[in-house]
């Protein structure tokens, strides 16, 4: 993980979140116990491996870089950094899939190929904390201060906060070319301007990556498909929480296989980009 904030005077914006993560410590311990209960089976068979005899037809998606984009959901500290407020339940999955590094690989190769790159972030403003009803994960995110910003028109306290980009991604996102959409507020891009921005850029093919697999990434997949985009999900450039309620990554992977036009590894996505260049 990146240590570039270690000597930054604004480190406090990240470090203070360690206290918030304490509320997830017990949950993480319970989740670890639940996951270990199935470890014997996991040792003999990878639960994430592709089926030996798939029933669904194989993908025939081929990239056309003139109409393709990389879309990354929530490449933010609260999901992907050890100081992020969800690390206690999501960190193992992030590390297992090499998610941080794989997302950076996609950013680099997309920029090298000069294709459209868009980021769909998750922000919460003070008014969002006044919602009258919420789902289970919404309640948790608001409780732990996930993705919090002081307001939609100010960035006070934003740098190195949990809502900020991962430090190693900033050179790709802040280059003046990357589309940063309006924030999505629950999980999907039906509440922001991603589809509009992609259409205006002449895009109808999407390479989809980011966080987290069974929440925002899957919701973006569903909405993009409904909006008529051809979508390839990069399965090792995402990750998800493991809780007693279930393994979010496994749930998402199943649905990726059912719905996406293609499910690639990062290496396969890079090969597709290079072959189309």
Secondary structure by P-SEA (a helix, b strand, c coil): ccccccccccaaaaaaaccccccaaaaaaaaaaaaaaaaaaaaacccccccccccbbbbccccccccbbbbbccccccccccccccccccaaaaaaaaaaaaaaaaaaaaaaaccbbbbbbbbbcccccccccccaaaaaaaaaccccccccccccccccccccccccccccccccccccccccccccccccaaaaaaaaaccccccccccccccaaaaaaaaaaaaccbbbbbcccbbbbbcccccaaaaaaaaaaacccccccaaaaaaaaaaac
